[in-house]
Amino acid sequence: MAAHSHNPLDRFISGADKALRVIAGVASASRPTPGQFAPDAELSEEERRHAAGLMRVNHVGEVCAQALYNSQARFARTEQIRQQFEHSSREEEDHLAWTAQRLGELGSHTSVLNPLFYAGSYALGTVAALLGDPKSLGFVVETERQVEAHLQSHLEKLPPQDIKSRAIVDQMRLDEIEHGAAAQALGAAQMPAPVKAVMAVMGKVMTTTAYRV
């Protein structure tokens, strides 16, 4: 077991480093970008803008995911739960790198509000973690369920010929399903309906804002 798992100061420094890298847009993928060998699609200016807006929303979602997993890993009660959060966070970093790269290819940019989204999500993840591992895991299950639905909707909204963006979104969707199932298997508690509703409203605000800025 790595020494940093037991040292609060090392965990804090590691968390701060991760936060700065995420906010600065420095993410490295451990897996190749899905659809990397797909031909570039012929997109109209309107289609390109729309695809970029959707991919910016997805990138912001990954910024939020990094914040949630980093905070939940930091305050997890058991080593097993911490390791699961860290594993999911590493896979989500692939998503962060993939969506950032695709935004560049589409001639667009990441959201200027990323620092705000990261801070808010880190606070939310901290609260979930402090409620105990079952509730923290339950929060992950519901988050991943909502994210999966949102990614499915993007597969329907993206231009059909934009194979590169669609391949990225589909792989992200499969990963989110896996992360939710892993959290469920570790003993996730069911989230109350009002909490689910608030999470959905917050998600709607984030996606609507990120699409534009």
Sequence and secondary structure as in RCSB ss.txt:
>XXXX:A:sequence
MAAHSHNPLDRFISGADKALRVIAGVASASRPTPGQFAPDAELSEEERRHAAGLMRVNHVGEVCAQALYNSQARF
ARTEQIRQQFEHSSREEEDHLAWTAQRLGELGSHTSVLNPLFYAGSYALGTVAALLGDPKSLGFVVETERQVEAH
LQSHLEKLPPQDIKSRAIVDQMRLDEIEHGAAAQALGAAQMPAPVKAVMAVMGKVMTTTAYRV
>XXXX:A:secstr
  GGGT HHHHHHHHHHHHHHHHHT    SS  TTTTS      HHHHHHHHHHHHHHHHHHHHHHHHHHHHHHT
 SSHHHHHHHHHHHHHHHHHHHHHHHHHHHTT    TTHHHHHHHHHHHHHHHHHT HHHHHHHHHHHHHHHHHH
HHHHHHHS TT HHHHHHHHHHHHHHHHHHHHHHHTT     HHHHHHHHHHHHHHHHHHHH 
